[in-house]
Protein backbone atom coordinates (compact mmCIF):
# COMPACT_ATOMS: atom_id res chain seq x y z
CA UNK A 1 0.00 0.00 0.00
CA UNK A 2 1.21 3.49 -0.84
CA UNK A 3 2.11 5.80 2.02
CA UNK A 4 0.63 9.27 2.34
CA UNK A 5 3.98 10.69 1.19
CA UNK A 6 4.07 8.39 -1.88
CA UNK A 7 0.68 9.77 -2.90
CA UNK A 8 1.77 13.37 -2.25
CA UNK A 9 4.88 12.84 -4.38
CA UNK A 10 2.71 11.52 -7.24
CA UNK A 11 0.52 14.64 -7.03
CA UNK A 12 3.61 16.90 -7.06
CA UNK A 13 4.97 14.95 -10.06
CA UNK A 14 1.67 15.31 -11.91
CA UNK A 15 1.59 19.08 -11.33
CA UNK A 16 5.26 19.57 -12.23
CA UNK A 17 4.34 18.94 -15.88
CA UNK A 18 2.47 22.26 -16.01
CA UNK A 19 3.91 25.76 -15.79
CA UNK A 20 0.70 27.70 -16.32
CA UNK A 21 -1.80 27.92 -13.47
CA UNK A 22 -4.73 27.74 -15.88
CA UNK A 23 -3.49 24.25 -16.82
CA UNK A 24 -3.10 23.37 -13.14
CA UNK A 25 -6.67 24.52 -12.44
CA UNK A 26 -7.82 22.28 -15.32
CA UNK A 27 -5.97 19.36 -13.71
CA UNK A 28 -7.65 20.09 -10.35
CA UNK A 29 -11.06 20.20 -12.06
CA UNK A 30 -10.28 16.88 -13.78
CA UNK A 31 -9.54 15.41 -10.35
CA UNK A 32 -13.03 16.47 -9.26
CA UNK A 33 -14.47 13.92 -11.68
CA UNK A 34 -12.51 11.14 -9.94
CA UNK A 35 -14.47 11.72 -6.75
CA UNK A 36 -17.23 9.20 -6.15
CA UNK A 37 -20.60 10.91 -5.78
CA UNK A 38 -21.49 11.46 -2.14
CA UNK A 39 -24.80 9.95 -1.08
CA UNK A 40 -27.42 12.62 -0.47
CA UNK A 41 -27.87 11.35 3.11
CA UNK A 42 -24.33 12.61 3.89
CA UNK A 43 -24.98 16.07 2.47
CA UNK A 44 -26.19 17.34 5.82
CA UNK A 45 -25.22 20.13 8.20
CA UNK A 46 -23.14 17.88 10.44
CA UNK A 47 -20.86 17.01 7.47
CA UNK A 48 -20.66 20.58 6.19
CA UNK A 49 -17.20 22.12 6.64
CA UNK A 50 -17.22 25.48 8.41
CA UNK A 51 -15.08 28.22 6.89
CA UNK A 52 -15.49 27.26 3.24
CA UNK A 53 -16.84 29.79 0.76
CA UNK A 54 -18.59 27.05 -1.19
CA UNK A 55 -20.43 24.14 0.33
CA UNK A 56 -18.16 21.21 1.19
CA UNK A 57 -19.31 17.99 2.80
CA UNK A 58 -16.94 15.48 4.34
CA UNK A 59 -17.94 12.04 5.61
CA UNK A 60 -15.49 9.84 7.53
CA UNK A 61 -15.95 6.16 8.33
CA UNK A 62 -13.68 3.91 10.36
CA UNK A 63 -13.18 0.62 8.49
CA UNK A 64 -10.70 -2.10 9.53
CA UNK A 65 -8.44 0.35 11.40
CA UNK A 66 -8.38 2.92 8.61
CA UNK A 67 -10.41 6.03 7.87
CA UNK A 68 -12.34 6.12 4.62
CA UNK A 69 -13.19 9.68 3.60
CA UNK A 70 -15.91 10.66 1.17
CA UNK A 71 -16.71 14.20 0.17
CA UNK A 72 -18.27 16.58 -2.28
CA UNK A 73 -18.56 20.26 -3.06
CA UNK A 74 -20.86 22.43 -5.13
CA UNK A 75 -17.84 24.21 -6.69
CA UNK A 76 -15.74 22.34 -9.25
CA UNK A 77 -12.28 23.61 -8.20
CA UNK A 78 -13.08 22.98 -4.54
CA UNK A 79 -14.37 19.50 -5.42
CA UNK A 80 -10.99 18.85 -7.10
CA UNK A 81 -9.18 19.96 -3.94
CA UNK A 82 -11.44 17.69 -1.87
CA UNK A 83 -10.56 14.84 -4.28
CA UNK A 84 -6.82 15.46 -3.80
CA UNK A 85 -7.15 15.46 -0.01
CA UNK A 86 -9.30 12.33 -0.01
CA UNK A 87 -6.98 10.51 -2.44
CA UNK A 88 -4.07 11.39 -0.18
CA UNK A 89 -5.52 10.58 3.25
CA UNK A 90 -8.34 8.08 2.76
CA UNK A 91 -7.52 4.47 3.58
CA UNK A 92 -4.87 5.31 6.16
CA UNK A 93 -4.87 4.88 9.91
CA UNK A 94 -5.75 7.76 12.25
CA UNK A 95 -2.13 7.79 13.48
CA UNK A 96 -0.74 8.10 9.92
CA UNK A 97 -3.18 10.90 9.14
CA UNK A 98 -2.39 12.77 12.35
CA UNK A 99 1.36 12.48 11.75
CA UNK A 100 1.15 13.48 8.07
CA UNK A 101 2.52 16.76 6.84
CA UNK A 102 0.56 17.69 3.73
CA UNK A 103 3.53 19.28 1.98
CA UNK A 104 2.05 18.81 -1.50
CA UNK A 105 -0.23 21.82 -0.92
CA UNK A 106 2.83 24.06 -0.60
CA UNK A 107 4.90 22.22 -3.26
CA UNK A 108 2.36 22.58 -6.07
CA UNK A 109 1.75 26.23 -5.15
CA UNK A 110 -1.89 25.67 -4.30
CA UNK A 111 -2.02 28.02 -1.33
CA UNK A 112 -0.64 31.04 -3.22
CA UNK A 113 -2.93 30.44 -6.17
CA UNK A 114 -6.21 30.27 -4.29
CA UNK A 115 -8.27 33.22 -3.20
CA UNK A 116 -7.98 33.94 0.56
CA UNK A 117 -11.45 32.49 1.19
CA UNK A 118 -10.60 29.28 -0.74
CA UNK A 119 -7.30 29.08 1.11
CA UNK A 120 -9.15 29.31 4.43
CA UNK A 121 -11.53 26.63 3.18
CA UNK A 122 -8.59 24.36 2.32
CA UNK A 123 -7.18 24.83 5.84
CA UNK A 124 -10.64 24.03 7.27
CA UNK A 125 -10.86 20.81 5.23
CA UNK A 126 -7.42 19.63 6.38
CA UNK A 127 -8.27 20.55 9.97
CA UNK A 128 -11.55 18.62 9.81
CA UNK A 129 -9.85 15.52 8.39
CA UNK A 130 -7.28 15.62 11.19
CA UNK A 131 -10.07 16.11 13.76
CA UNK A 132 -11.82 12.99 12.45
CA UNK A 133 -8.50 11.11 12.73
CA UNK A 134 -8.05 12.34 16.30
CA UNK A 135 -11.59 11.34 17.23
CA UNK A 136 -11.21 7.83 15.77
CA UNK A 137 -7.80 7.37 17.39
CA UNK A 138 -9.06 8.53 20.79
CA UNK A 139 -12.16 6.34 20.54
CA UNK A 140 -10.12 3.26 19.62
CA UNK A 141 -7.50 3.73 22.31
CA UNK A 142 -10.12 3.74 25.07
C-alpha positions, -999 to 999 in steps of 0.1 A, spaced: 0 0 0 12 35 -8 21 58 20 6 93 23 40 107 12 41 84 -19 7 98 -29 18 134 -23 49 128 -44 27 115 -72 5 146 -70 36 169 -71 50 150 -101 17 153 -119 16 191 -113 53 196 -122 43 189 -159 25 223 -160 39 258 -158 7 277 -163 -18 279 -135 -47 277 -159 -35 242 -168 -31 234 -131 -67 245 -124 -78 223 -153 -60 194 -137 -76 201 -104 -111 202 -121 -103 169 -138 -95 154 -103 -130 165 -93 -145 139 -117 -125 111 -99 -145 117 -67 -172 92 -62 -206 109 -58 -215 115 -21 -248 99 -11 -274 126 -5 -279 113 31 -243 126 39 -250 161 25 -262 173 58 -252 201 82 -231 179 104 -209 170 75 -207 206 62 -172 221 66 -172 255 84 -151 282 69 -155 273 32 -168 298 8 -186 271 -12 -204 241 3 -182 212 12 -193 180 28 -169 155 43 -179 120 56 -155 98 75 -160 62 83 -137 39 104 -132 6 85 -107 -21 95 -84 3 114 -84 29 86 -104 60 79 -123 61 46 -132 97 36 -159 107 12 -167 142 2 -183 166 -23 -186 203 -31 -209 224 -51 -178 242 -67 -157 223 -92 -123 236 -82 -131 230 -45 -144 195 -54 -110 189 -71 -92 200 -39 -114 177 -19 -106 148 -43 -68 155 -38 -72 155 0 -93 123 0 -70 105 -24 -41 114 -2 -55 106 32 -83 81 28 -75 45 36 -49 53 62 -49 49 99 -58 78 122 -21 78 135 -7 81 99 -32 109 91 -24 128 124 14 125 117 11 135 81 25 168 68 6 177 37 35 193 20 21 188 -15 -2 218 -9 28 241 -6 49 222 -33 24 226 -61 18 262 -51 -19 257 -43 -20 280 -13 -6 310 -32 -29 304 -62 -62 303 -43 -83 332 -32 -80 339 6 -114 325 12 -106 293 -7 -73 291 11 -92 293 44 -115 266 32 -86 244 23 -72 248 58 -106 240 73 -109 208 52 -74 196 64 -83 206 100 -116 186 98 -98 155 84 -73 156 112 -101 161 138 -118 130 124 -85 111 127 -80 123 163 -116 113 172 -112 78 158 -78 74 174 -91 85 208 -122 63 205 -101 33 196 -75 37 223 -101 37 251 
